[in-house]
Amino acid sequence: MDDSKVVGGKVKKPGKRGRKPAKIDLKAKLERSRQSARECRARKKLRYQYLEELVSSRERAICALREELEMYKQWCMAMDQGKIPSEIKALLTGEEQNKSQQNSSRHLKAGKTDANSNSW
């Protein structure tokens, strides 16, 4: 008797399992492989370009932050010596002007709402 087995009404013969390899043209297979490799290299190149741009932008941001930090350190040293840097004075006077403008605009708005409420 041979090694055939009956499973679910079908006769199964021993041997290789899975799909039988299709007879694909070797040249076409090689060309597909080459094309896939080209696409992979192109994706890799784009990925590296993106990462290099990202690193470059982060390095620029770091430099800008270091410059800002150095400026703040100089301001602090000047203030420790009792001097107020001109930039801080400008910021403070600018804030005072903004506050006075906001207060004056609030008074004008309040006056308008009072006038509107009295007209009813």
MOPE-V173704 format. One record per pair of residues at least 24 apart in sequence whose ideal C-beta (glycine too) atoms are under 8 Angstrom apart, sorted by the first residue. I is the first residue (numbers start at 1). J is the second residue. Records with the same first field share a line. If there is no record, write none. Layout:
I->J + J
//
This chain:
none
//
